[in-house]
Amino acid sequence: MPLATLDRTPPPFFRQGPSALTKLVFFSALALFLMVADTRFKVVEPLRAALAVVLLPAQRVLSVPVEMWQGGDDYLRGLRSAQEAERRAALRVAAQAERALRTEQLAQENTRLRALLELRAATTVRSAPAEVLYEAADPYSRKVFIDRGAAQGMQPGWPVINEAGVLGQVTRTYTLTSEVTLLADKDAAIPVLNQRTQQRGAAFGGAAGGGMELRYASANADVKVGDVLHTSGLDGVYPPGLPVARVTGVERRVESGFARIQLQPVAEPDGVRHVLVLEPVAAQLPPRPAPAEAAVVRSERQLKAPKRGAAP
């Protein structure tokens, strides 16, 4: 077919009618009007709802592969996580079993050694649970109130602990409540024992930043940052071996002969809700002998002791 016979004229739709610019302006204005009308008067809302209902089955069908892929991936991740948790739990159980066995062996050995040395059995203290009610209103002290008082047998001087360690000591009792002075208070003091060096000392509260301070330590004392201090048990109040504080700073003062040792209590009082009140160790110790009786005992010991320089 010859090329001259081809009709190269545009279709009538583009050849007749308004210009392209006019159409652009018209349809832009119409789109803007529809958007404003839909926003203000919800004109297209019924149409949108009808389309959503019609297209819902198609959306469900098309989303099935995606959901299967995501579900399979979640299942595999959950399976791996469960297997890893099971492995960690098995390791923890094995470690706990080993510690329990070692603890049982140490307890049996301790019993045998005490029987061999004819020592008195370790003192077991009685305890009572309590709940912290509120903190004291005095901004210059660190004290809290618990829901146990004289009616429940509480007495001043009883130690207060939580799962982390020593919190403080009961300093005043009321009928249904008791006042507990925390270790960070300026009037608090507790005898401690360095677990690394077995050196005894005295820790006092009132340090800067809510911490404590180990006072009366010589400048060349063997104390390092990170050392853990426990109760020594020599005061007859706190049972031995309870965690008290951790050394956070050591400043040695050669000119004064003493070292400034900063401590951080291991039992943070902020956020503590439940505590345990212990009976003092002295309540279960044998009574101290009277001065006259003590003098008689010393005289008997001196008579029984062999004299120096005497022939065997």
One Martini backbone bead per residue (centre of mass of N, CA, C, O) as a GRO file, in nm:
protein
  312
    1MET     BB    1   0.096   0.035   0.024
    2PRO     BB    2   0.091   0.349  -0.007
    3LEU     BB    3   0.193   0.621   0.183
    4ALA     BB    4  -0.021   0.837   0.087
    5THR     BB    5  -0.274   0.675   0.214
    6LEU     BB    6  -0.198   0.757   0.488
    7ASP     BB    7  -0.323   0.866   0.798
    8ARG     BB    8  -0.168   1.150   0.976
    9THR     BB    9  -0.390   1.232   1.142
   10PRO     BB   10  -0.524   1.304   1.424
   11PRO     BB   11  -0.740   1.243   1.631
   12PRO     BB   12  -1.026   1.394   1.719
   13PHE     BB   13  -0.969   1.434   2.027
   14PHE     BB   14  -0.693   1.607   1.973
   15ARG     BB   15  -0.807   1.810   1.751
   16GLN     BB   16  -1.035   1.872   1.941
   17GLY     BB   17  -1.094   2.119   2.154
   18PRO     BB   18  -0.921   2.189   2.402
   19SER     BB   19  -0.641   2.250   2.537
   20ALA     BB   20  -0.394   2.123   2.730
   21LEU     BB   21  -0.390   2.350   2.944
   22THR     BB   22  -0.689   2.346   3.004
   23LYS     BB   23  -0.700   2.055   3.104
   24LEU     BB   24  -0.497   2.080   3.333
   25VAL     BB   25  -0.651   2.293   3.495
   26PHE     BB   26  -0.917   2.138   3.527
   27PHE     BB   27  -0.810   1.870   3.660
   28SER     BB   28  -0.671   2.010   3.896
   29ALA     BB   29  -0.922   2.144   4.011
   30LEU     BB   30  -1.083   1.881   4.046
   31ALA     BB   31  -0.882   1.741   4.241
   32LEU     BB   32  -0.891   1.961   4.455
   33PHE     BB   33  -1.195   1.949   4.508
   34LEU     BB   34  -1.208   1.649   4.591
   35MET     BB   35  -1.017   1.670   4.832
   36VAL     BB   36  -1.178   1.886   4.989
   37ALA     BB   37  -1.450   1.734   4.992
   38ASP     BB   38  -1.340   1.479   5.135
   39THR     BB   39  -1.236   1.624   5.389
   40ARG     BB   40  -1.511   1.779   5.468
   41PHE     BB   41  -1.760   1.567   5.339
   42LYS     BB   42  -1.708   1.270   5.255
   43VAL     BB   43  -1.765   1.180   4.949
   44VAL     BB   44  -1.564   0.913   4.902
   45GLU     BB   45  -1.625   0.711   5.133
   46PRO     BB   46  -1.826   0.504   5.007
   47LEU     BB   47  -1.640   0.420   4.774
   48ARG     BB   48  -1.406   0.321   4.949
   49ALA     BB   49  -1.566   0.106   5.102
   50ALA     BB   50  -1.653  -0.060   4.855
   51LEU     BB   51  -1.365  -0.123   4.751
   52ALA     BB   52  -1.269  -0.267   5.008
   53VAL     BB   53  -1.475  -0.500   4.989
   54VAL     BB   54  -1.401  -0.600   4.703
   55LEU     BB   55  -1.069  -0.622   4.764
   56LEU     BB   56  -1.034  -0.817   5.005
   57PRO     BB   57  -0.995  -1.101   4.876
   58ALA     BB   58  -0.743  -1.019   4.716
   59GLN     BB   59  -0.570  -0.940   4.959
   60ARG     BB   60  -0.577  -1.214   5.097
   61VAL     BB   61  -0.447  -1.377   4.871
   62LEU     BB   62  -0.182  -1.200   4.844
   63SER     BB   63  -0.098  -1.232   5.165
   64VAL     BB   64  -0.030  -1.533   5.205
   65PRO     BB   65   0.273  -1.554   5.121
   66VAL     BB   66   0.375  -1.343   5.323
   67GLU     BB   67   0.274  -1.483   5.582
   68MET     BB   68   0.429  -1.745   5.538
   69TRP     BB   69   0.709  -1.623   5.538
   70GLN     BB   70   0.694  -1.482   5.816
   71GLY     BB   71   0.613  -1.732   5.983
   72GLY     BB   72   0.862  -1.903   5.914
   73ASP     BB   73   1.071  -1.705   6.022
   74ASP     BB   74   0.961  -1.692   6.313
   75TYR     BB   75   0.987  -1.993   6.371
   76LEU     BB   76   1.293  -2.016   6.333
   77ARG     BB   77   1.372  -1.804   6.540
   78GLY     BB   78   1.222  -1.934   6.781
   79LEU     BB   79   1.375  -2.201   6.770
   80ARG     BB   80   1.658  -2.089   6.814
   81SER     BB   81   1.592  -1.945   7.080
   82ALA     BB   82   1.500  -2.198   7.235
   83GLN     BB   83   1.764  -2.356   7.206
   84GLU     BB   84   1.943  -2.145   7.345
   85ALA     BB   85   1.786  -2.137   7.614
   86GLU     BB   86   1.826  -2.437   7.676
   87ARG     BB   87   2.132  -2.430   7.688
   88ARG     BB   88   2.158  -2.218   7.914
   89ALA     BB   89   1.989  -2.373   8.123
   90ALA     BB   90   2.172  -2.622   8.135
   91LEU     BB   91   2.422  -2.468   8.232
   92ARG     BB   92   2.295  -2.354   8.490
   93VAL     BB   93   2.219  -2.623   8.617
   94ALA     BB   94   2.505  -2.736   8.628
   95ALA     BB   95   2.626  -2.506   8.800
   96GLN     BB   96   2.429  -2.537   9.039
   97ALA     BB   97   2.499  -2.830   9.102
   98GLU     BB   98   2.794  -2.778   9.161
   99ARG     BB   99   2.750  -2.569   9.389
  100ALA     BB  100   2.577  -2.752   9.570
  101LEU     BB  101   2.790  -2.969   9.610
  102ARG     BB  102   3.009  -2.785   9.724
  103THR     BB  103   2.841  -2.679   9.962
  104GLU     BB  104   2.791  -2.952  10.095
  105GLN     BB  105   3.089  -3.021  10.137
  106LEU     BB  106   3.157  -2.769  10.308
  107ALA     BB  107   2.951  -2.826  10.532
  108GLN     BB  108   3.068  -3.097  10.618
  109GLU     BB  109   3.351  -2.994  10.676
  110ASN     BB  110   3.269  -2.787  10.888
  111THR     BB  111   3.143  -2.990  11.086
  112ARG     BB  112   3.400  -3.160  11.130
  113LEU     BB  113   3.585  -2.929  11.231
  114ARG     BB  114   3.411  -2.843  11.470
  115ALA     BB  115   3.417  -3.118  11.608
  116LEU     BB  116   3.727  -3.136  11.631
  117LEU     BB  117   3.748  -2.836  11.781
  118GLU     BB  118   3.502  -2.780  11.966
  119LEU     BB  119   3.293  -2.594  11.838
  120ARG     BB  120   3.059  -2.382  11.798
  121ALA     BB  121   2.793  -2.340  11.639
  122ALA     BB  122   2.653  -2.167  11.417
  123THR     BB  123   2.480  -1.883  11.403
  124THR     BB  124   2.126  -1.841  11.392
  125VAL     BB  125   1.911  -1.613  11.259
  126ARG     BB  126   1.640  -1.433  11.291
  127SER     BB  127   1.351  -1.337  11.085
  128ALA     BB  128   1.169  -1.054  10.918
  129PRO     BB  129   0.945  -0.933  10.718
  130ALA     BB  130   0.930  -0.628  10.512
  131GLU     BB  131   0.795  -0.298  10.427
  132VAL     BB  132   0.832  -0.015  10.252
  133LEU     BB  133   0.675   0.292  10.287
  134TYR     BB  134   0.885   0.540  10.347
  135GLU     BB  135   1.053   0.836  10.348
  136ALA     BB  136   1.209   1.059  10.504
  137ALA     BB  137   1.174   1.415  10.528
  138ASP     BB  138   1.467   1.445  10.581
  139PRO     BB  139   1.726   1.578  10.378
  140TYR     BB  140   1.981   1.504  10.598
  141SER     BB  141   1.877   1.204  10.565
  142ARG     BB  142   1.882   0.826  10.568
  143LYS     BB  143   1.547   0.725  10.588
  144VAL     BB  144   1.315   0.462  10.674
  145PHE     BB  145   0.994   0.299  10.665
  146ILE     BB  146   0.835   0.027  10.823
  147ASP     BB  147   0.571  -0.236  10.879
  148ARG     BB  148   0.736  -0.268  11.161
  149GLY     BB  149   0.704  -0.304  11.516
  150ALA     BB  150   0.654  -0.352  11.846
  151ALA     BB  151   0.412  -0.547  11.791
  152GLN     BB  152   0.633  -0.742  11.618
  153GLY     BB  153   0.925  -0.715  11.789
  154MET     BB  154   1.074  -0.468  11.741
  155GLN     BB  155   1.416  -0.333  11.766
  156PRO     BB  156   1.669  -0.160  11.837
  157GLY     BB  157   1.949  -0.270  11.623
  158TRP     BB  158   1.833  -0.409  11.386
  159PRO     BB  159   1.895  -0.554  11.102
  160VAL     BB  160   1.889  -0.459  10.743
  161ILE     BB  161   1.797  -0.640  10.448
  162ASN     BB  162   1.865  -0.774  10.124
  163GLU     BB  163   1.961  -0.940   9.838
  164ALA     BB  164   2.242  -0.769   9.833
  165GLY     BB  165   2.237  -0.656  10.147
  166VAL     BB  166   2.307  -0.406  10.348
  167LEU     BB  167   2.107  -0.126  10.457
  168GLY     BB  168   2.072  -0.128  10.789
  169GLN     BB  169   1.912   0.013  11.092
  170VAL     BB  170   1.732   0.004  11.368
  171THR     BB  171   1.650   0.315  11.564
  172ARG     BB  172   1.322   0.313  11.568
  173THR     BB  173   1.016   0.250  11.748
  174TYR     BB  174   0.685   0.166  11.699
  175THR     BB  175   0.396   0.016  11.695
  176LEU     BB  176   0.382  -0.024  11.345
  177THR     BB  177   0.668   0.109  11.318
  178SER     BB  178   1.000   0.174  11.165
  179GLU     BB  179   1.324   0.307  11.186
  180VAL     BB  180   1.567   0.329  10.917
  181THR     BB  181   1.913   0.343  10.895
  182LEU     BB  182   2.120   0.402  10.658
  183LEU     BB  183   2.445   0.370  10.545
  184ALA     BB  184   2.445   0.674  10.414
  185ASP     BB  185   2.433   0.793  10.673
  186LYS     BB  186   2.600   1.007  10.895
  187ASP     BB  187   2.532   0.797  11.156
  188ALA     BB  188   2.663   0.558  11.020
  189ALA     BB  189   2.796   0.229  11.128
  190ILE     BB  190   3.033  -0.042  11.027
  191PRO     BB  191   3.180  -0.340  11.050
  192VAL     BB  192   3.451  -0.468  10.849
  193LEU     BB  193   3.562  -0.703  10.580
  194ASN     BB  194   3.815  -0.791  10.379
  195GLN     BB  195   3.809  -1.045  10.145
  196ARG     BB  196   4.112  -1.033  10.045
  197THR     BB  197   4.278  -0.951  10.336
  198GLN     BB  198   4.124  -0.969  10.621
  199GLN     BB  199   4.062  -0.675  10.700
  200ARG     BB  200   3.972  -0.456  10.940
  201GLY     BB  201   3.693  -0.216  10.984
  202ALA     BB  202   3.530   0.114  10.934
  203ALA     BB  203   3.217   0.220  10.820
  204PHE     BB  204   3.090   0.533  10.691
  205GLY     BB  205   2.871   0.769  10.646
  206GLY     BB  206   2.824   1.078  10.451
  207ALA     BB  207   2.920   1.081  10.181
  208ALA     BB  208   2.960   1.170   9.878
  209GLY     BB  209   2.689   1.065   9.684
  210GLY     BB  210   2.580   0.841   9.893
  211GLY     BB  211   2.816   0.720  10.044
  212MET     BB  212   3.117   0.587  10.176
  213GLU     BB  213   3.371   0.539  10.449
  214LEU     BB  214   3.704   0.437  10.521
  215ARG     BB  215   3.835   0.465  10.826
  216TYR     BB  216   4.143   0.450  10.976
  217ALA     BB  217   4.342   0.417  10.734
  218SER     BB  218   4.629   0.365  10.623
  219ALA     BB  219   4.833   0.468  10.365
  220ASN     BB  220   4.946   0.146  10.335
  221ALA     BB  221   4.699   0.004  10.275
  222ASP     BB  222   4.546  -0.297  10.150
  223VAL     BB  223   4.372  -0.122   9.907
  224LYS     BB  224   4.133  -0.167   9.643
  225VAL     BB  225   3.971  -0.135   9.367
  226GLY     BB  226   3.693  -0.367   9.421
  227ASP     BB  227   3.667  -0.427   9.696
  228VAL     BB  228   3.499  -0.637   9.928
  229LEU     BB  229   3.271  -0.573  10.195
  230HIS     BB  230   3.207  -0.727  10.502
  231THR     BB  231   3.088  -0.853  10.769
  232SER     BB  232   3.246  -0.946  11.075
  233GLY     BB  233   3.070  -0.999  11.363
  234LEU     BB  234   3.204  -0.833  11.627
  235ASP     BB  235   2.941  -0.656  11.731
  236GLY     BB  236   2.669  -0.840  11.768
  237VAL     BB  237   2.469  -0.767  11.512
  238TYR     BB  238   2.602  -0.865  11.256
  239PRO     BB  239   2.635  -1.100  11.049
  240PRO     BB  240   2.858  -1.276  10.898
  241GLY     BB  241   2.906  -1.215  10.539
  242LEU     BB  242   2.776  -0.948  10.459
  243PRO     BB  243   2.721  -0.732  10.224
  244VAL     BB  244   2.816  -0.381  10.192
  245ALA     BB  245   3.076  -0.290  10.006
  246ARG     BB  246   3.260  -0.098   9.754
  247VAL     BB  247   3.550  -0.001   9.620
  248THR     BB  248   3.601   0.327   9.439
  249GLY     BB  249   3.834   0.477   9.620
  250VAL     BB  250   4.190   0.581   9.649
  251GLU     BB  251   4.348   0.813   9.888
  252ARG     BB  252   4.675   0.888   9.956
  253ARG     BB  253   4.809   1.024  10.275
  254VAL     BB  254   5.119   1.076  10.384
  255GLU     BB  255   5.110   1.332  10.569
  256SER     BB  256   4.866   1.199  10.760
  257GLY     BB  257   4.863   0.860  10.755
  258PHE     BB  258   4.603   0.847  10.571
  259ALA     BB  259   4.325   0.710  10.397
  260ARG     BB  260   4.097   0.770  10.132
  261ILE     BB  261   3.800   0.566  10.133
  262GLN     BB  262   3.570   0.480   9.895
  263LEU     BB  263   3.221   0.387   9.900
  264GLN     BB  264   2.969   0.142   9.780
  265PRO     BB  265   2.679   0.028   9.823
  266VAL     BB  266   2.527  -0.275   9.731
  267ALA     BB  267   2.260  -0.161   9.861
  268GLU     BB  268   2.014  -0.002   9.708
  269PRO     BB  269   1.756   0.204   9.829
  270ASP     BB  270   1.649   0.253   9.558
  271GLY     BB  271   1.350   0.069   9.509
  272VAL     BB  272   1.295  -0.055   9.773
  273ARG     BB  273   1.040  -0.279   9.920
  274HIS     BB  274   1.181  -0.541  10.038
  275VAL     BB  275   1.269  -0.677  10.358
  276LEU     BB  276   1.505  -0.787  10.624
  277VAL     BB  277   1.481  -0.864  10.965
  278LEU     BB  278   1.727  -0.901  11.212
  279GLU     BB  279   1.860  -1.059  11.464
  280PRO     BB  280   2.087  -1.024  11.676
  281VAL     BB  281   2.360  -1.206  11.765
  282ALA     BB  282   2.365  -1.138  12.078
  283ALA     BB  283   2.087  -1.285  12.144
  284GLN     BB  284   2.251  -1.590  12.099
  285LEU     BB  285   2.464  -1.541  12.294
  286PRO     BB  286   2.641  -1.574  12.549
  287PRO     BB  287   2.677  -1.444  12.835
  288ARG     BB  288   2.852  -1.225  12.999
  289PRO     BB  289   3.067  -1.204  13.235
  290ALA     BB  290   3.135  -1.100  13.517
  291PRO     BB  291   3.396  -0.940  13.656
  292ALA     BB  292   3.452  -1.150  13.877
  293GLU     BB  293   3.435  -1.403  13.698
  294ALA     BB  294   3.656  -1.315  13.499
  295ALA     BB  295   3.887  -1.309  13.710
  296VAL     BB  296   3.873  -1.609  13.784
  297VAL     BB  297   3.930  -1.721  13.502
  298ARG     BB  298   4.210  -1.590  13.470
  299SER     BB  299   4.341  -1.723  13.716
  300GLU     BB  300   4.305  -2.016  13.620
  301ARG     BB  301   4.471  -1.984  13.360
  302GLN     BB  302   4.738  -1.900  13.497
  303LEU     BB  303   4.771  -2.164  13.666
  304LYS     BB  304   4.763  -2.364  13.412
  305ALA     BB  305   4.991  -2.223  13.304
  306PRO     BB  306   5.304  -2.240  13.211
  307LYS     BB  307   5.602  -2.151  13.309
  308ARG     BB  308   5.866  -1.974  13.242
  309GLY     BB  309   6.148  -2.187  13.240
  310ALA     BB  310   6.026  -2.447  13.289
  311ALA     BB  311   6.043  -2.768  13.323
  312PRO     BB  312   5.897  -3.042  13.147
   0.00000   0.00000   0.00000
